[in-house]
Every structure is written in structure tokens, then in C-alpha cells.
Amino acid sequence: AAVSTVVVTVADAAVIVADAAVIVADVAVIAAVVVATATSSQSVKQGQCGSSHYFQRGARR
């Protein structure tokens, strides 16, 4: 029973770490879009591409 509990805890920790990594990546994408928007109108188009990619990743998760 103790061993199975440890396995579950490790699995939960792995899921939490994976979620945190996805969140960090999403924040980085958002920051890149914000920076691109503030830089120029040409970068805004690229930022929109990045935001659509962000939503696709979120839906896939």
C-alpha cells in the first residue's frame, strides 16, 4: 500500500511539473505577442500567428 501511494505521488508530481512547464511556455508566448504588438504593426501579424498557435496548444492539452 505504501509503495503504491509513493508511485501515485510521483505521478501527481510529474503531472504538476508538466502543467507548470506548459503554463510557463504559454506565458512566454503571451509575452512574445505583447512585445511584438508593442514593437510594430508588422510584428503584430506575427503575434497573431503566435496567439492562434497558443490557443491550439491549449485546446490540445
N, C-alpha and C positions, 0 to 999 in steps of 0.2 A: 504493500500500500504506500509506503514511504517513497519507494523508488518511482512509482507511477506519478506520485504527486510532484516529485522533482522534475520529471520529464515534462509534465503539463506546465510547470512554472517556467521551465526553459523555453518551451514552445511559445508561451504567452509573451515572454520577454523578447523573443525573436520577432514576433508579430508587432510588438510595440516599437522595437527598433526600426523595423521595416516601415511602419507608418510614419515614424518620425523622419526617416530619410525622405519619404515621399513628400511630407509637409515641407521640409527644408528645400527640396527641389522645386516645389510649387511656389514657395516664397521667392526663390531665386528667379523663377520665370516671371513672376509678377513684378519684381524689382526691375528686371531687364525691360519689361514692357513699359514701366513707368519712366525709366531712364530714356528709352527710345522715344517715347512720346514727348518728353521734355527737350530732346535734342533737336529733332527736325521733323517736318512733315513726311519726308522720305522714310525716316525711321519708324514713323507711326504705322505705315503699311506693314513693315516687317514685324512690328509689335503685335499687330492684329493677327498675323500668322502665328506668332508665338502664343497668343492667348487662346486661339482656337485649338492649338496643339495641347495646351494646358487643360482645356475642358475635355478633350478626347481622353487624355490620360486619367482625368478624374472619373470619367464615366466607366473607363475600362477597369479601374480599381473598384 
